[in-house]
Amino acid sequence: MNNKKIQSVYEDQDVIEAILHSNSLDPIVRHLYRTNFDSVASYIRSNSGNDEDAEDFFQEAIVVFINIVRKGNFRGDSSIKTFLYSIARNLWRNELKRQNRALMRETNYYEQSEKEERGIQDSISENEVKNQLLDLLEKLGDNCKKILLMFYYENLPMKEIFQHMGYETEQVARNMKYRCMNKLKELLNEHPEMKQNFRSLLANG
Amino acid sequence: MDNINNTNRADWIDRYVQGNLNTEELQKFQTTMQQDATLQQEVEDTQIAQALLQHQGLRNEIQAIRASMKAEESITETLTEIPSAPIALEEPVEATEEKGTETVPMYQWGGRIAAGLAIFLIGFLTVQYATLSPERLYEEKVAADPPYLGLSNRSMEDRQDTIADQVRVEYQFGNFEEVIRLYGELEKPTFAETFRVGYAHLQQERTDEAINAFQQVLQDQNAFMISDKAEYYLALAYLQDGQIETAVDMLENIHTDSDHDYEDSLSSLYLWRLRLLKMKY
């Protein structure tokens, strides 16, 4: 089997299934890059962006897309290619608006329903609210960030975390995680408005 | 699981927000939450923090996958750029052949591949040699190693009432400037605090101070439990300081000592590059 064949085995439904149920995002994210990055990058470059913008905004588009799928909001009315392109295009339009710059050439290669467009804009707004709070994690320090990500993102058991982090006992790691979580909550409480926005997002599903 | 109390409260909340409670536990937890507004608030705060961490985790994961794709692409490009044979040499050979006879390529495929690999190997060695520096090897090692965060007195680990406790807590949070500042306030630091300040100096690239601290730990007879760690970090401090011969000799000894805690932490490639570094300087 050649590489080309290996690289093109994912149908849209496989991608959705893998995002929802697979433990590893690696093959799916690679597939999304291989099949969609060039068209998105070309759109961004022809609208005042550079290569770095293309990398940043395509990455952001994948984050938004995965979150939409995980929330069960991708209905498959259009293909993943169309959908991802739309997310990236909306993200880049918002960025240009923020910089008070206009689109140089708006070519919409892919048709998108109005309803889908609205859904995408909502998800992008949600992503922005989350991004605004990410700076708080930087204030935690590297060790705290690591331990909390291992526990709350990677879902690793404390037994593995304490070995990986080099703590003396599992209890030390447990206490450390507890302190770090409290520190993060304190930081969130220092930004009541942003926290409230985040709370509303969670409440709205 | 036990009833919810102050000791296991955080574990209950984590298991609830992660969806790890069974039906009976879930019912018990939800009933308690309805009667306890503080618990309700704690759950909500944990859910917000968890959602934020999951967002950051997803971004990190995608970024890491993309970085790995780019690294792979760059290796593939390097390999395809290696010339299979010098084209200029092929043409004259064909030109001297008699008309009507079959063209014989100067290099057969086996030869071309061997030549390509040789060029690649020479290129690889040249790049390794040219880019090798003590700073680079130090950075690679420190980036690959998890920070050593042990050394806690278990009965004291939640206390923050003495300066020594504060040193430990700040060290565990990775606030190394604060560790160094507080260490200066200690009247009689123990080997544990000295180790921590050594590690903090190393992280802040204050190499002389780091070397001095690790040497002190190694001279302390009570510090036998962490002497391997102190020795390993002392070697890295020498590497950071550019004392290459001392650093390489110490790391080689650590690698050959089967009883040493850090025996396995040095790969063959890393040791080979250390030896190359020693030759270079």
Boltz contact constraints between the chains, C-beta under 6 A:
constraints:
  - contact:
      token1: [A, 25]
      token2: [B, 61]
      max_distance: 6.0
  - contact:
      token1: [A, 26]
      token2: [B, 65]
      max_distance: 6.0
  - contact:
      token1: [A, 29]
      token2: [B, 62]
      max_distance: 6.0
  - contact:
      token1: [A, 29]
      token2: [B, 65]
      max_distance: 6.0
  - contact:
      token1: [A, 59]
      token2: [B, 62]
      max_distance: 6.0
  - contact:
      token1: [A, 62]
      token2: [B, 62]
      max_distance: 6.0
  - contact:
      token1: [A, 63]
      token2: [B, 58]
      max_distance: 6.0
  - contact:
      token1: [A, 63]
      token2: [B, 59]
      max_distance: 6.0
  - contact:
      token1: [A, 130]
      token2: [B, 55]
      max_distance: 6.0
  - contact:
      token1: [A, 133]
      token2: [B, 52]
      max_distance: 6.0
  - contact:
      token1: [A, 134]
      token2: [B, 56]
      max_distance: 6.0
  - contact:
      token1: [A, 137]
      token2: [B, 56]
      max_distance: 6.0
  - contact:
      token1: [A, 141]
      token2: [B, 173]
      max_distance: 6.0
  - contact:
      token1: [A, 141]
      token2: [B, 174]
      max_distance: 6.0
  - contact:
      token1: [A, 142]
      token2: [B, 174]
      max_distance: 6.0
  - contact:
      token1: [A, 143]
      token2: [B, 174]
      max_distance: 6.0
  - contact:
      token1: [A, 148]
      token2: [B, 53]
      max_distance: 6.0
  - contact:
      token1: [A, 149]
      token2: [B, 53]
      max_distance: 6.0
  - contact:
      token1: [A, 149]
      token2: [B, 57]
      max_distance: 6.0
  - contact:
      token1: [A, 152]
      token2: [B, 50]
      max_distance: 6.0
  - contact:
      token1: [A, 152]
      token2: [B, 53]
      max_distance: 6.0
  - contact:
      token1: [A, 153]
      token2: [B, 53]
      max_distance: 6.0
  - contact:
      token1: [A, 153]
      token2: [B, 54]
      max_distance: 6.0
  - contact:
      token1: [A, 153]
      token2: [B, 57]
      max_distance: 6.0
  - contact:
      token1: [A, 164]
      token2: [B, 146]
      max_distance: 6.0
  - contact:
      token1: [A, 165]
      token2: [B, 146]
      max_distance: 6.0
  - contact:
      token1: [A, 165]
      token2: [B, 149]
      max_distance: 6.0
  - contact:
      token1: [A, 166]
      token2: [B, 146]
      max_distance: 6.0
  - contact:
      token1: [A, 166]
      token2: [B, 148]
      max_distance: 6.0
  - contact:
      token1: [A, 166]
      token2: [B, 149]
      max_distance: 6.0
  - contact:
      token1: [A, 167]
      token2: [B, 149]
      max_distance: 6.0
  - contact:
      token1: [A, 167]
      token2: [B, 150]
      max_distance: 6.0
  - contact:
      token1: [A, 168]
      token2: [B, 150]
      max_distance: 6.0
  - contact:
      token1: [A, 168]
      token2: [B, 152]
      max_distance: 6.0
  - contact:
      token1: [A, 172]
      token2: [B, 152]
      max_distance: 6.0
  - contact:
      token1: [A, 172]
      token2: [B, 157]
      max_distance: 6.0
  - contact:
      token1: [A, 175]
      token2: [B, 157]
      max_distance: 6.0
  - contact:
      token1: [A, 176]
      token2: [B, 172]
      max_distance: 6.0
  - contact:
      token1: [A, 178]
      token2: [B, 10]
      max_distance: 6.0
  - contact:
      token1: [A, 184]
      token2: [B, 49]
      max_distance: 6.0
  - contact:
      token1: [A, 185]
      token2: [B, 45]
      max_distance: 6.0
  - contact:
      token1: [A, 185]
      token2: [B, 49]
      max_distance: 6.0
  - contact:
      token1: [A, 198]
      token2: [B, 48]
      max_distance: 6.0
  - contact:
      token1: [A, 202]
      token2: [B, 51]
      max_distance: 6.0
